Amino acid sequence: MKFSSNILKYGIVAAGAAKVALAGGVDGVGKIPFSKRYGKSFDESRQISFSEKGTGGDDQEIDISNQNVYYTASIYLGTPGQELTLLLDTGSSDLWIPQKGGYHCQSDSDDATKGKSSGIASQLFSIASAEGGPSPSLTTTLIGSSGGSHPDPLEPTNSNVQPPAAITASALEESCQSSSGNFDPNSSSSFNKNDTVDGFFIEYGDNSYASGYWATDDLTVGDISVKDMTIAVADDTNSSVAVFGISYRGLESSVFGDNLHDPHEYENFPYLLKDQGIVKRNAYSLYLNSAGASDGNILFGGVDHNKYSGDLYTLPVLKGQEDSDPWERFVVTVQGIGIKGSETQNTLTTTPFIGLLDSGTTAVYLPEPVADMVANAYGGSFDDDPEVQSYVISCPSDDEKIVFNFGGFNIETSLSNYITDNGNGQCILNISPTSDYMGILGDSFLRDSYVVYDMDNNEISLAQANFDSSEDVEAITGPVPGATKAPGYSSTYSGPQTFQTGGNIF
């Protein structure tokens, strides 16, 4: 099994000084802007422009090619509010924060930067279309890099089960100040611990974990406040940054898995916004902005028509084949993939596979045959050298496109999103192979996409991102405004097939 050890890590982090306000004065729409920070670790990161003034007054180029990127905003928890830094993650569902006085030590910054410590998350997916059509079970092995981003959570175990002894012993050596800030329950008058349910435990694909207990408290994000938000308080974690999961309730660690004594589902942040009348629909849109921009945003309950170009197409979210199976992940069908240059375009395959849209994952993971096709198209191959363990290609002379087809429409992503120059005329292609038929479409893909996650209708709407600072915000009160069903809406993934080359997505 191949894996990449040189993936640049990105995280959307709710931290810093961000605010949520009514977007453009539109009732029922909450906006969370986030700023980009660059650094080898979150602790060392800072917000910079691509050209900063040197001490002599001359423009000084800042090399960000081997830096981690963090998207920062702020939340305030408790009464009075305590400011905390959280990784905003569409690939998980729980909000957990580190407890003051608990045990938590951040990862080694070198490993976090280089991604040399990799964990394997084996997960079982039973997939069917949103329209209820059955399809076979799919077992997918995902390789996750260490550091700030979380590819996808492992199936949570009974939260009373302690983390592995080796990890616990290391974490207990000293009590560290978390980069997220530490929450003091005793300082919040609105805090209520929940002693009636199992404790909390979650582990992610990069081997980071958090364990503790459940509680409720009031949460403020800029101008939006929710009452009695269910949170997990971690008194033991090896992650330096806490997580704000905003996916389906079916992926909550309190219900996801077979080892819980008393599984329970709760209203996480997106559901609570609707329940408390803050938004009209349980839907939100994500705009990461361009690689050179200093900010991006997420709109709860709304869509910004100026942030995409062309048509906004809707796809069904895939789920378990049984009617009783919960919705868990933002998984869609990818119908093909190709490459495009200034004068040429080439379809690599039209064999369908599954794609998980996950803002908590840095790069893109593709089924191994597809990843090989992309690398081969650029004259590259996988380098098994232990110091590389990545696809290596000739550095492109201009910015070409890797094109994803979703059944009647394409999303073009810049090749530069996936490239790290290793300094000797060759480049690392930051696409990692998976062993089966599922890929993860992380930030390298999402940066060129405008995505609306509609959990009320179990649909995803996608368009080409338009890097425009102006706004044209509309509240989502029913179906996503401006969106139409993709021509291939009903052509969903139906089971594993042998990947074939060729076809035409253009």
C-alpha positions in Angstrom: 0.0 0.0 0.0 1.4 3.4 -1.0 1.2 6.5 1.0 2.5 10.0 0.8 4.7 11.4 3.5 5.1 14.8 2.0 1.5 16.2 2.1 1.2 19.9 3.0 -1.3 20.2 5.8 -4.1 22.7 5.9 -6.8 23.2 8.5 -9.8 25.4 8.7 -9.5 26.6 12.2 -12.1 28.5 14.2 -9.7 30.7 16.2 -8.2 34.2 16.3 -10.4 37.3 15.9 -13.1 36.2 13.4 -16.7 37.2 13.8 -19.9 35.8 12.6 -22.4 38.4 11.4 -25.5 38.5 9.3 -24.0 38.2 5.9 -24.7 41.4 3.9 -27.6 42.2 6.3 -29.5 39.1 5.1 -31.8 37.7 7.8 -31.2 34.1 8.6 -27.6 33.9 7.3 -24.6 33.6 9.5 -21.1 34.3 8.2 -17.8 33.1 9.7 -14.8 34.6 8.0 -11.5 33.0 8.6 -7.9 34.3 8.0 -5.0 32.3 6.6 -2.0 31.7 8.7 1.3 30.1 7.5 3.9 28.3 9.6 5.6 24.9 10.3 3.1 24.5 13.2 0.1 26.3 14.4 2.0 27.8 17.3 4.6 29.2 14.9 2.1 30.4 12.3 1.4 34.0 11.5 -0.8 35.9 9.0 1.3 37.2 6.2 1.0 38.6 2.7 2.8 37.2 -0.2 5.1 40.2 -0.3 6.2 41.7 3.0 8.4 44.7 3.5 11.9 43.8 4.6 13.9 45.9 7.1 15.5 47.8 4.2 12.1 48.8 2.8 12.4 46.4 -0.2 9.8 43.8 -1.1 10.8 40.5 0.5 9.4 37.3 -0.9 8.0 34.9 1.7 8.4 31.2 0.9 5.2 29.4 1.8 5.7 26.3 -0.4 6.7 24.1 2.6 4.5 25.8 5.2 1.3 24.6 6.8 -1.7 26.8 6.2 -4.4 27.4 8.8 -7.7 29.3 8.4 -8.4 31.0 11.7 -11.6 32.4 13.2 -12.9 32.8 16.9 -15.5 31.2 19.1 -16.4 32.0 22.7 -17.7 29.3 25.0 -19.4 29.7 28.4 -20.6 32.6 30.5 -18.6 34.8 30.4 -17.2 33.6 27.0 -13.8 32.0 26.9 -12.0 32.4 23.6 -10.9 29.1 22.0 -9.3 27.9 18.7 -11.0 25.1 16.9 -10.5 23.2 13.7 -13.7 23.6 11.7 -14.2 20.2 10.1 -16.8 19.0 7.6 -15.5 15.4 8.1 -16.5 15.0 11.7 -19.5 16.1 13.9 -18.4 16.7 17.5 -17.2 20.0 19.1 -14.6 19.2 21.6 -12.3 21.5 23.6 -9.4 20.9 26.0 -10.1 21.3 29.7 -7.9 23.6 31.8 -5.7 21.4 33.9 -6.1 18.4 31.7 -3.3 16.5 30.0 -2.5 17.5 26.4 0.8 17.9 24.6 1.2 19.1 21.1 2.7 17.0 18.3 6.4 17.4 17.4 6.5 20.3 15.0 8.9 18.6 12.6 6.7 15.6 12.3 3.7 17.8 11.9 5.3 19.6 9.1 6.8 16.7 7.2 3.9 14.3 7.9 6.3 11.4 8.5 4.1 9.8 11.2 1.2 8.2 9.4 -1.8 6.3 10.8 -4.1 3.9 9.0 -7.8 4.3 9.3 -9.7 1.3 8.1 -13.3 2.1 7.6 -16.4 0.2 6.3 -18.8 2.2 4.1 -22.1 0.9 2.9 -23.1 3.3 0.2 -26.4 4.0 -1.5 -27.7 7.0 -3.3 -29.8 9.7 -1.7 -32.8 8.4 -3.7 -32.5 5.0 -1.9 -30.9 2.8 -4.5 -28.8 0.0 -2.9 -25.2 -0.6 -3.6 -22.5 -2.9 -2.3 -20.5 -2.3 0.9 -17.1 -0.8 0.4 -14.1 -1.2 2.6 -11.6 1.6 2.3 -8.2 2.0 3.8 -7.2 5.6 4.2 -3.7 6.8 5.0 -3.6 10.0 7.1 -0.7 12.3 7.7 0.2 13.5 11.1 -0.2 17.1 12.2 -3.0 19.6 12.4 -5.5 18.2 9.9 -7.7 15.1 10.4 -8.4 13.0 7.2 -11.4 11.3 8.7 -12.3 10.0 12.2 -11.8 6.4 13.1 -14.9 4.7 14.2 -15.2 5.9 17.8 -15.0 3.3 20.5 -16.7 3.2 23.8 -15.6 6.4 25.3 -14.9 4.7 28.6 -12.1 2.8 26.9 -8.7 4.5 27.5 -6.3 5.5 24.7 -3.4 3.2 24.0 -1.1 2.9 27.0 2.0 4.2 25.1 0.1 7.3 24.0 -1.4 7.9 27.5 2.0 7.6 29.2 3.5 10.1 26.8 0.6 12.5 27.2 0.7 12.3 31.0 4.4 13.3 31.3 3.4 16.9 31.5 0.4 19.2 31.3 0.8 21.5 28.2 -1.0 24.6 27.1 -3.1 23.7 24.2 -2.9 25.9 21.1 -6.7 25.9 21.2 -6.7 27.6 24.5 -7.9 25.8 27.6 -11.5 25.8 28.8 -12.3 26.2 32.5 -15.7 24.8 33.2 -15.6 26.2 36.8 -15.5 29.7 35.3 -18.7 29.4 33.3 -22.0 29.9 35.0 -23.9 28.3 32.1 -21.8 25.1 32.0 -23.6 21.8 32.8 -21.8 18.4 32.8 -23.8 15.5 31.5 -23.3 12.5 33.8 -26.1 10.4 32.3 -24.3 9.2 29.2 -21.1 7.4 28.2 -17.9 9.4 28.3 -16.4 10.9 25.2 -13.6 9.4 23.1 -12.7 10.0 19.5 -9.6 9.1 17.4 -8.7 10.4 14.0 -6.9 9.0 11.0 -3.6 10.8 12.0 -3.6 8.9 15.3 -4.6 12.0 17.3 -7.3 11.4 19.9 -9.3 13.1 22.6 -11.2 11.7 25.6 -13.2 13.2 28.4 -16.9 13.8 29.1 -20.0 15.4 27.6 -21.6 18.7 28.7 -23.6 21.7 27.5 -22.8 25.4 27.5 -23.6 28.6 25.6 -21.6 29.3 22.5 -21.1 32.6 20.8 -19.5 33.0 17.4 -19.4 36.7 16.6 -23.0 37.9 16.5 -24.5 34.4 16.6 -25.2 32.8 20.0 -26.7 29.4 20.7 -27.9 28.1 24.1 -27.1 24.7 25.6 -24.7 23.6 22.9 -23.6 20.0 23.4 -19.8 19.9 23.7 -17.2 17.3 24.7 -14.6 18.4 27.2 -11.3 16.6 26.8 -9.2 16.0 29.9 -6.8 13.9 27.9 -5.7 14.5 24.3 -2.5 14.4 22.2 -3.8 17.0 19.7 -2.6 20.6 20.0 -5.7 21.9 18.2 -9.3 21.1 19.1 -12.0 20.3 16.6 -15.4 21.9 15.7 -17.1 19.2 13.6 -20.1 20.3 11.5 -21.1 17.1 9.6 -24.1 14.9 10.1 -25.4 13.7 13.5 -24.9 10.2 12.3 -21.1 10.7 12.6 -21.2 11.9 16.2 -18.9 9.9 18.4 -21.8 9.4 20.8 -23.7 7.3 18.2 -21.1 6.2 15.6 -19.8 2.8 16.4 -20.8 -0.5 18.0 -19.0 -0.3 21.3 -21.1 2.3 23.1 -23.1 1.2 26.1 -25.8 3.9 25.5 -25.6 5.5 22.1 -27.3 8.9 21.9 -27.7 11.5 19.2 -27.6 15.2 19.9 -28.2 18.5 18.0 -24.7 19.6 16.9 -24.0 23.1 15.7 -25.6 23.2 12.3 -28.8 21.5 13.6 -28.9 23.7 16.6 -28.8 26.9 14.5 -32.0 25.8 12.7 -33.7 24.5 15.9 -33.1 27.8 17.7 -34.4 29.8 14.7 -31.0 31.4 13.7 -31.1 29.9 10.2 -34.1 28.7 8.2 -32.4 25.6 6.7 -29.7 23.2 7.9 -27.3 24.1 5.1 -24.1 26.0 4.8 -21.7 27.0 2.0 -17.9 26.9 2.1 -15.5 29.3 0.2 -11.8 28.8 0.8 -10.7 31.5 -1.6 -7.6 31.5 -3.7 -4.2 30.4 -2.6 -3.0 34.0 -2.6 -5.9 35.4 -0.6 -5.7 36.2 3.2 -9.2 35.0 4.1 -12.3 32.9 3.2 -15.7 32.2 4.8 -18.4 29.8 5.6 -22.1 30.9 5.4 -24.6 29.1 7.6 -28.1 29.2 6.0 -27.0 31.1 2.9 -25.3 31.1 -0.5 -23.2 33.8 -2.0 -23.8 34.0 -5.7 -20.7 36.1 -6.3 -18.4 33.4 -5.0 -19.0 31.0 -7.9 -19.0 31.2 -11.7 -21.2 29.2 -14.1 -23.9 26.9 -12.9 -24.4 25.6 -9.4 -25.2 21.9 -9.8 -26.7 19.6 -7.2 -25.7 16.0 -6.4 -27.2 13.5 -4.0 -25.2 12.6 -0.9 -24.6 8.8 -0.7 -25.5 6.9 2.4 -25.8 3.3 3.8 -27.8 0.9 1.8 -30.4 0.2 4.6 -33.2 2.7 5.0 -32.4 2.8 8.7 -28.8 3.7 8.2 -28.0 7.3 9.3 -26.6 10.0 7.0 -22.9 10.3 8.1 -20.6 11.8 5.5 -20.6 14.3 2.6 -19.9 11.6 0.0 -20.7 12.0 -3.7 -20.1 10.2 -6.9 -17.1 11.3 -9.0 -17.8 10.3 -12.6 -14.4 10.8 -14.1 -11.1 12.7 -14.0 -8.9 14.4 -16.6 -6.2 17.0 -17.2 -6.3 20.2 -19.1 -3.6 22.5 -20.4 -3.6 25.8 -22.3 -3.9 23.9 -25.6 -4.7 20.3 -24.8 -7.2 18.3 -22.7 -7.2 14.6 -21.9 -9.7 12.4 -20.1 -7.9 9.8 -17.9 -10.9 7.7 -16.8 -14.7 7.8 -16.7 -14.9 4.9 -14.2 -17.0 6.2 -11.2 -15.6 6.3 -7.7 -16.7 7.8 -4.4 -15.4 11.2 -3.2 -15.7 12.5 0.4 -15.8 16.3 0.6 -13.7 17.0 3.7 -12.4 20.4 4.7 -10.3 18.8 7.5 -8.1 17.0 5.0 -5.2 18.7 3.3 -4.7 17.2 -0.1 -6.6 14.8 -2.3 -6.7 11.1 -2.0 -7.7 9.0 -5.0 -8.1 5.3 -5.7 -4.6 4.0 -6.5 -5.3 3.4 -10.3 -6.6 6.9 -10.7 -3.7 8.5 -8.7 -1.3 6.5 -10.9 -3.0 7.9 -14.1 -2.7 11.5 -12.9 1.0 11.1 -12.1 1.7 9.3 -15.4 0.0 12.0 -17.3 2.6 14.4 -16.0 5.5 12.0 -16.7 5.8 11.0 -13.1 5.6 7.9 -10.9 5.5 6.9 -7.3 8.9 7.0 -5.6 9.2 4.3 -3.0 12.3 5.8 -1.3 11.5 5.9 2.4 12.5 9.6 2.4 10.0 10.4 -0.4 7.1 8.0 -0.5 5.2 10.3 -2.9 4.5 10.8 -6.6 7.3 12.7 -8.3 6.7 14.6 -11.5 8.6 17.1 -13.7 7.7 20.6 -12.5 5.2 22.1 -14.9 6.1 25.2 -16.8 2.6 26.7 -16.5 -0.4 26.1 -14.4 -2.4 23.2 -15.8 -5.7 21.8 -14.4 -6.8 18.6 -12.9 -10.4 18.2 -13.8 -13.1 16.3 -11.8 -16.3 15.3 -13.5 -19.5 14.9 -11.5 -22.0 13.8 -14.2 -22.6 16.5 -16.7 -20.3 19.2 -15.2 -16.7 19.7 -14.4 -14.7 21.3 -11.6 -11.3 22.5 -12.7 -8.6 22.6 -10.0 -5.2 24.2 -10.4 -2.3 21.8 -10.6 -0.3 24.3 -8.4 -2.6 23.3 -5.6 -1.0 19.9 -5.6 2.6 20.7 -6.2 5.6 21.1 -3.9 8.9 22.0 -5.5 11.7 19.8 -4.1 14.4 22.1 -5.4 16.1 19.9 -8.0 13.8 20.4 -10.9 11.3 17.9 -9.8 8.0 18.3 -7.9 6.1 16.3 -5.4 2.5 15.7 -6.5 0.5 15.8 -3.3 -2.1 13.2 -4.3 -2.2 10.1 -2.2 -3.5 6.7 -3.3 -6.1 4.7 -1.4 -6.6 1.0 -1.7 -10.2 0.8 -2.9 -12.8 2.9 -4.6 -13.1 5.9 -2.3 -11.2 9.2 -2.5 -11.1 12.2 -0.3 -11.5 15.6 -1.9 -9.7 17.8 0.6 -8.5 21.4 0.5 -6.5 21.1 -2.7 -9.8 20.4 -4.5 -12.1 22.6 -2.3 -10.0 25.7 -2.9 -11.2 25.9 -6.5 -14.8 24.9 -5.6 -17.8 26.6 -4.1 -19.7 24.0 -2.1 -23.1 24.1 -0.5 -23.7 21.3 2.1 -27.5 20.8 2.3 -28.2 18.5 5.2 -32.0 19.0 5.1 -32.2 17.6 1.6 -29.1 15.4 1.8 -27.5 17.0 -1.2 -24.3 18.8 -2.2 -24.3 21.7 -4.7 -21.0 22.4 -6.5 -19.7 25.1 -8.7 -16.4 26.6 -9.9 -15.1 29.0 -7.3 -15.0 32.7 -8.3 -12.5 34.7 -6.4 -14.5 37.8 -5.9 -14.5 40.0 -2.8 -18.0 41.4 -3.4 -21.1 39.7 -2.0 -24.5 38.6 -3.3 -25.9 36.6 -0.4 -29.3 34.9 -0.4 -30.8 33.0 2.4 -31.6 29.3 1.9 -35.3 28.8 2.8 -35.9 25.7 0.7 -33.9 24.1 -2.1 -30.6 25.9 -2.6 -31.3 29.1 -4.6 -29.8 29.2 -8.0 -28.9 25.5 -8.0 -30.2 22.9 -10.5 -29.9 19.1 -10.5 -26.8 17.9 -12.3 -27.4 16.1 -15.6 -26.0 13.0 -14.0 -27.8 13.4 -10.7 -29.3 9.8 -10.8 -26.1 8.2 -12.1 -24.6 7.4 -8.7 -21.9 5.0 -7.7 -23.2 1.4 -8.0 -20.2 -0.7 -6.9 -16.6 -1.4 -7.6 -15.5 -1.6 -11.2 -12.1 -2.1 -12.9 -10.7 1.3 -13.7 -10.6 1.9 -17.4 -8.6 4.6 -19.2 -10.1 6.9 -21.7 -13.6 8.2 -22.3 -14.6 11.9 -22.5 -15.5 14.3 -19.7 -14.9 17.4 -21.9 
